[in-house]
């Protein structure tokens, strides 16, 4: 999945879920998927738990999270 494709799956709407990043305009937040993965669920189990998701959505969530932490830190 190229960068453009995964970025189109992540939506931010100030009127939905308090402006938190969601998937494809649904009320499934990025953090919800990350929390399920962090609790030990496999990607297949997440897809069973949230049947509106597609495998590409999970990849988009992981790429989004990675992009949020990829910034330089300047130490003084």
PEQUIUR-V48071 format. One record per backbone hydrogen bond with DSSP energy under -1.0 kcal/mol. CO is the residue of the C=O (numbers start at 1). NH is the residue of the N-H. Records with the same first field share a line. If there is no record, write none. Layout:
CO: NH ; NH
This chain:
2: 6
3: 7
4: 8
9: 24
11: 22
13: 16
16: 19
17: 20
21: 30
22: 11
23: 26
28: 23
29: 33
30: 34
31: 35
32: 36
33: 37
34: 38
35: 39
36: 41
37: 40
42: 46
43: 47
44: 48
45: 49
46: 50
50: 53
54: 57 ; 58
55: 59
56: 60
57: 61
58: 62
59: 63
60: 64
61: 65
62: 66
63: 67
64: 68
69: 71
